[in-house]
Amino acid sequence: MAKIKERFFIAYDFTSDSRRAKFVKSLEKYGIRIQYSLFEFDLTVARKIELFARLKKYEFLQNKDGESVIIIPIFKDSLQKIERYGKTVDIFDKSAIFLV
């Protein structure tokens, strides 16, 4: 039985260098940085829950001054509509990266 995966982007902005570094370190364990403040994810439901638990543990998913986190779902019917130009990474063509 195939594992259900969820695809999404996380964009962020932090004024604190140390908070930003810790946030990025957490994201790098689960997704691919496709631009400076943008990560792309293709995770099983279990891995997504794990990621969000980590982000909540460090209080990244709260309304704090100087911090912004946006989670953008990618639906199956919109995958073909994503246009990429220049130096970008298409993680959907590299699904083996996310073997668990």
Secondary structure as the mmCIF struct_conf table of DSSP 4:
data_model
#
loop_
_struct_conf.conf_type_id
_struct_conf.id
_struct_conf.beg_label_comp_id
_struct_conf.beg_label_asym_id
_struct_conf.beg_label_seq_id
_struct_conf.end_label_comp_id
_struct_conf.end_label_asym_id
_struct_conf.end_label_seq_id
HELX_LH_PP_P HELX_LH_PP_P1 ALA A 2 ILE A 4
STRN STRN1 LYS A 5 PHE A 14
BEND BEND1 THR A 15 THR A 15
HELX_RH_AL_P HELX_RH_AL_P1 ASP A 17 GLU A 28
TURN_TY1_P TURN_TY1_P1 LYS A 29 TYR A 30
BEND BEND2 GLY A 31 GLY A 31
STRN STRN2 ILE A 32 GLN A 35
TURN_TY1_P TURN_TY1_P2 TYR A 36 SER A 37
STRN STRN3 LEU A 38 THR A 44
HELX_RH_AL_P HELX_RH_AL_P2 VAL A 45 LYS A 57
TURN_TY1_P TURN_TY1_P3 TYR A 58 GLU A 59
BEND BEND3 LEU A 61 GLN A 62
TURN_TY1_P TURN_TY1_P4 ASP A 65 GLY A 66
STRN STRN4 GLU A 67 PRO A 73
HELX_RH_AL_P HELX_RH_AL_P3 LYS A 76 LEU A 79
TURN_TY1_P TURN_TY1_P5 GLN A 80 LYS A 81
BEND BEND4 GLY A 86 LYS A 87
HELX_RH_3T_P HELX_RH_3T_P1 ILE A 91 ASP A 93
HELX_RH_3T_P HELX_RH_3T_P2 SER A 95 PHE A 98
#
